[in-house]
Amino acid sequence: MTTTNHRSKKETPPGAFRCTNCSRLVSGSAPGTANRNHCPYCLWSLHVDGESGDRTSDCRGAMEPVAVWVKRNGEWALVHRCQRCGHLQSNRIAGDDSPIALVSLAMRPIVLPAFPLPLAAFETG
């Protein structure tokens, strides 16, 4: 006799989504922000907003995190670029975003500069 183990597919909780980049299930709620707009694990997003939180964009392209910046109040924000249409969008970070992913993104210009950096620029003496 052969038995088959059938896993029951759990329903996705309201507001949750599966990341189009890393495929992880992402909660719809995000600490520190009203609208979850990116994956807290890989920081990728989906181009769904015309203006922040309005969900009016028809593009639906994957949005790559390309930079972080610090607002005047000291809060960090992500810059996403849509891979389909090129749209740039700034999004607040959330309290559950991966600190390693955030710092890795912040260090990208130093680790992989867009132009050659002379070593003398880093000498202190």
C-alpha positions in Angstrom: 0.0 0.0 0.0 1.3 3.4 -1.0 0.6 6.4 1.1 0.9 10.0 -0.1 1.7 12.8 2.3 -0.4 15.7 1.2 0.6 19.0 2.7 -2.3 21.4 3.1 -1.6 24.7 1.6 -2.1 27.4 4.2 -3.9 30.4 3.0 -1.8 33.6 2.8 -2.7 35.9 5.6 -4.6 39.1 4.7 -2.1 41.7 3.4 0.8 39.2 3.2 2.6 38.6 -0.1 5.3 36.4 -1.5 8.4 38.3 -2.5 9.0 38.2 -6.3 12.8 38.3 -5.7 13.5 35.8 -2.9 10.1 34.0 -2.7 9.8 34.4 1.0 6.4 35.0 2.6 6.2 38.6 3.8 3.7 39.8 6.5 1.4 42.6 5.4 2.2 44.6 8.6 5.5 46.4 9.1 6.7 47.9 12.3 7.2 51.7 12.0 5.4 52.2 8.8 1.7 52.3 7.6 2.2 50.4 4.4 4.4 47.4 3.8 6.1 48.2 0.5 9.2 45.9 0.3 10.5 42.6 1.5 12.3 42.8 4.9 14.7 40.0 3.9 16.1 41.1 0.5 14.6 44.7 0.4 13.1 44.3 -3.1 9.8 45.8 -3.9 7.1 45.7 -6.6 6.1 48.8 -8.5 2.5 49.1 -7.3 2.4 52.7 -6.2 2.1 55.9 -8.2 2.4 57.9 -5.0 3.5 56.3 -1.7 0.8 53.9 -0.5 -1.8 54.6 -3.2 -1.4 51.3 -5.1 -2.4 52.9 -8.4 0.6 51.9 -10.7 -0.2 49.5 -13.5 3.5 48.7 -14.1 4.0 45.9 -11.6 7.7 45.7 -12.3 10.2 44.4 -9.8 11.9 47.2 -8.0 15.6 46.7 -7.0 16.9 48.4 -3.9 19.7 50.6 -5.3 20.6 52.8 -2.3 19.8 54.0 1.2 19.7 57.6 2.2 19.2 59.4 5.5 16.5 62.0 5.9 16.9 65.2 7.8 15.4 63.6 10.9 17.9 60.8 10.8 15.5 58.2 9.5 16.8 55.8 6.9 15.0 55.3 3.6 15.5 53.0 0.7 15.7 54.0 -3.0 14.1 51.5 -5.4 14.4 51.5 -9.2 11.8 49.7 -11.2 13.4 47.2 -13.6 10.6 47.5 -16.1 10.1 51.3 -16.4 13.0 52.9 -14.5 10.9 54.7 -12.0 12.7 55.7 -8.8 10.9 55.6 -5.5 12.0 56.4 -1.9 10.5 54.2 0.8 10.8 54.2 4.5 12.6 51.3 6.1 10.6 49.1 8.4 11.5 48.0 11.9 11.9 44.4 10.8 14.1 45.0 7.8 17.3 42.9 7.8 20.1 45.0 9.3 22.6 43.1 7.3 20.8 43.8 4.0 20.5 47.5 4.9 24.2 47.9 5.8 25.3 45.9 2.8 23.3 48.2 0.6 24.7 51.3 2.3 28.2 50.0 1.8 27.8 49.2 -1.9 29.3 52.5 -3.1 32.4 51.9 -1.0 32.8 48.2 -1.8 31.8 48.5 -5.5 32.5 52.1 -6.5 31.1 53.4 -9.8 34.5 54.9 -10.6 38.1 54.2 -9.6 39.0 55.5 -6.2 42.7 56.3 -5.6 44.1 54.7 -2.5 45.6 58.0 -1.5 42.1 59.3 -0.8 41.9 56.8 2.1 45.2 57.7 3.7 45.0 59.6 7.0 48.4 60.9 7.3 
